[in-house]
Amino acid sequence: MEKKYKILIVDDDAATRSLYSDVFRAEGFKVIEAEDGLDGINKAIANIPDVIFSGIIMPKMDGFGMKEALSKNVATSNIPVVMSSHIGREEDRKKADEAGVKEFFVAGMITPKEVVARVVGLFSRVRYKLKLNIKGGDISKLTNDLGLKEDFSCTNCGEDLVLNMEMTNVERREFTGKIICLRCDSSQA
């Protein structure tokens, strides 16, 4: 890792914070710690980290409340957030995806070293925004299956939609994608 990235680790459990702080420091990160979502917001605004690693269930404010508040602040809205769940509920994974969380981990299912590797991967991902050809292939099936307008326009503002793709594995040519509107920045799925 060439650049020394700054990570904010937010968790009410001191042992968890300490474990991840040590692992991220060992990989060259500058680490800032916060005890809950409210403390996380304050430290994110004061330090503008490159990435935030947060638990979900915490006193004062949980991880989802913190993510929502950070998204509404111009200075912190583009900071990628990674979440770790001790419970691993599917509704938490879905909520994390809807909130724009970049990675979601279930504690105990992935090692701290693997967490660091995936966080580092966030900084090396290549992103593409592609305009879709509304006349070709399975576009009718796609719009029908996803409940989109047939002319592939935003349901909020009418602007053309694009496919926002992020490469997750160069060797296997794997991507994740989301259909979005560039004007109103809304997800359409």
C-alpha positions as CSV (number, residue, x, y, z in Angstrom):
1,M,0.0,0.0,0.0
2,E,1.7,3.2,-1.2
3,K,-0.5,5.9,0.4
4,K,-1.1,5.8,4.1
5,Y,-4.9,5.7,4.3
6,K,-6.8,7.0,7.3
7,I,-9.5,4.7,8.8
8,L,-12.1,5.5,11.4
9,I,-13.0,2.4,13.4
10,V,-16.4,2.8,15.2
11,D,-17.5,0.1,17.7
12,D,-18.7,0.2,21.3
13,D,-16.7,-2.9,22.1
14,A,-13.2,-1.9,23.2
15,A,-11.7,-5.3,22.4
16,T,-13.1,-5.2,18.8
17,R,-11.8,-1.7,18.3
18,S,-8.4,-2.6,19.6
19,L,-8.2,-5.8,17.5
20,Y,-9.0,-4.0,14.2
21,S,-6.9,-0.9,15.1
22,D,-3.9,-3.2,15.5
23,V,-4.5,-5.1,12.3
24,F,-5.1,-1.9,10.2
25,R,-2.0,-0.2,11.8
26,A,0.1,-3.2,10.9
27,E,-1.0,-2.8,7.3
28,G,0.1,0.9,7.3
29,F,-3.2,2.6,8.0
30,K,-3.5,5.7,10.3
31,V,-6.2,4.7,12.7
32,I,-8.8,6.9,14.5
33,E,-11.2,5.2,17.0
34,A,-14.8,6.1,18.0
35,E,-17.0,4.4,20.7
36,D,-20.4,4.8,19.0
37,G,-22.1,6.3,16.0
38,L,-22.4,9.8,17.5
39,D,-18.7,9.8,18.4
40,G,-18.0,8.4,14.9
41,I,-19.8,11.3,13.2
42,N,-17.9,13.9,15.2
43,K,-14.6,12.2,14.5
44,A,-15.4,11.7,10.8
45,I,-16.2,15.4,10.4
46,A,-13.0,16.5,12.4
47,N,-10.7,14.0,10.6
48,I,-12.2,13.2,7.2
49,P,-11.0,9.6,7.0
50,D,-10.5,7.7,3.7
51,V,-12.8,4.9,5.0
52,I,-15.0,4.1,8.0
53,F,-15.2,0.6,9.5
54,S,-18.2,0.3,11.8
55,G,-20.2,-2.1,13.9
56,I,-24.0,-1.9,13.7
57,I,-25.5,-2.2,17.3
58,M,-24.1,0.6,19.5
59,P,-25.4,2.9,22.2
60,K,-26.4,6.5,21.4
61,M,-26.4,5.9,17.7
62,D,-26.1,2.7,15.7
63,G,-24.0,2.2,12.5
64,F,-27.0,2.7,10.2
65,G,-27.9,6.0,11.9
66,M,-24.3,7.1,11.6
67,K,-24.1,6.2,7.9
68,E,-27.3,8.1,7.2
69,A,-26.1,11.2,9.0
70,L,-22.7,11.0,7.2
71,S,-24.5,10.8,3.9
72,K,-26.3,14.1,4.6
73,N,-23.1,16.0,5.3
74,V,-21.3,17.4,2.3
75,A,-17.9,16.9,3.9
76,T,-18.5,13.2,4.8
77,S,-21.0,12.0,2.2
78,N,-18.5,10.3,-0.1
79,I,-16.5,8.5,2.6
80,P,-16.9,4.7,2.0
81,V,-18.4,2.9,4.9
82,V,-17.7,-0.8,5.7
83,M,-19.9,-2.5,8.3
84,S,-19.4,-5.6,10.5
85,S,-22.2,-7.5,12.1
86,H,-21.9,-9.8,15.1
87,I,-25.4,-11.2,14.4
88,G,-25.3,-11.6,10.6
89,R,-29.0,-11.0,10.0
90,E,-30.0,-10.9,6.3
91,E,-32.1,-7.8,6.9
92,D,-28.9,-6.0,8.1
93,R,-27.1,-7.0,4.9
94,K,-30.1,-5.7,2.9
95,K,-30.3,-2.5,4.9
96,A,-26.5,-2.0,4.4
97,D,-26.8,-2.4,0.7
98,E,-29.7,0.1,0.5
99,A,-27.7,2.6,2.6
100,G,-24.7,2.4,0.2
101,V,-22.4,0.5,2.5
102,K,-19.4,-0.6,0.4
103,E,-18.7,-3.9,2.2
104,F,-20.7,-5.9,4.8
105,F,-19.0,-8.6,6.9
106,V,-20.3,-11.0,9.5
107,A,-17.9,-11.2,12.4
108,G,-16.3,-14.7,12.7
109,M,-17.0,-15.5,9.0
110,I,-14.0,-13.5,7.7
111,T,-10.6,-13.0,9.4
112,P,-9.4,-9.5,10.3
113,K,-6.6,-9.8,7.7
114,E,-9.3,-10.6,5.0
115,V,-11.2,-7.5,6.2
116,V,-8.1,-5.4,5.7
117,A,-7.6,-6.9,2.2
118,R,-11.1,-6.0,1.2
119,V,-10.9,-2.5,2.5
120,V,-7.6,-2.0,0.7
121,G,-9.4,-3.3,-2.4
122,L,-11.9,-0.4,-2.2
123,F,-9.1,2.0,-3.1
124,S,-8.0,0.0,-6.2
125,R,-11.4,-0.7,-7.8
126,V,-12.0,0.7,-11.2
127,R,-15.4,2.3,-11.8
128,Y,-17.3,2.8,-15.0
129,K,-20.6,4.6,-15.9
130,L,-22.2,3.2,-19.0
131,K,-25.2,4.5,-20.9
132,L,-27.4,1.6,-21.8
133,N,-28.7,0.9,-25.3
134,I,-32.5,0.8,-24.8
135,K,-33.0,-1.1,-28.1
136,G,-30.6,-4.0,-27.7
137,G,-30.5,-7.4,-26.1
138,D,-32.8,-8.1,-23.1
139,I,-33.5,-4.5,-22.2
140,S,-37.3,-5.0,-22.3
141,K,-36.9,-8.0,-19.9
142,L,-34.6,-5.9,-17.7
143,T,-36.9,-2.9,-17.4
144,N,-39.8,-5.2,-16.7
145,D,-38.0,-7.3,-14.1
146,L,-36.7,-4.3,-12.3
147,G,-39.8,-2.1,-12.6
148,L,-38.1,0.6,-14.7
149,K,-39.5,2.8,-17.3
150,E,-39.3,1.3,-20.8
151,D,-37.3,4.4,-22.1
152,F,-34.8,3.8,-19.3
153,S,-35.3,7.2,-17.7
154,C,-35.2,8.2,-14.1
155,T,-38.5,7.8,-12.2
156,N,-37.7,11.0,-10.2
157,C,-36.4,13.5,-12.8
158,G,-36.7,11.9,-16.2
159,E,-32.9,11.9,-17.0
160,D,-31.4,8.9,-18.8
161,L,-30.2,6.1,-16.4
162,V,-26.7,4.7,-16.5
163,L,-25.2,1.4,-15.3
164,N,-22.6,2.3,-12.6
165,M,-20.1,-0.6,-12.6
166,E,-17.3,-1.3,-10.3
167,M,-14.6,-3.9,-11.1
168,T,-14.2,-6.3,-8.2
169,N,-11.8,-8.9,-9.8
170,V,-9.7,-7.9,-12.7
171,E,-8.5,-11.5,-13.5
172,R,-12.0,-13.0,-13.6
173,R,-13.5,-9.8,-15.2
174,E,-16.1,-9.6,-12.4
175,F,-18.1,-6.4,-11.7
176,T,-20.8,-5.2,-9.3
177,G,-23.3,-2.8,-10.7
178,K,-26.2,-0.5,-9.9
179,I,-28.5,1.4,-12.2
180,I,-28.5,5.0,-11.2
181,C,-29.5,8.5,-12.3
182,L,-26.5,10.9,-12.6
183,R,-28.6,14.0,-12.1
184,C,-30.5,13.2,-8.9
185,D,-28.0,10.5,-7.8
186,S,-30.8,8.0,-7.0
187,S,-30.6,4.3,-7.3
188,Q,-33.3,2.8,-9.5
189,A,-33.4,-0.8,-8.3
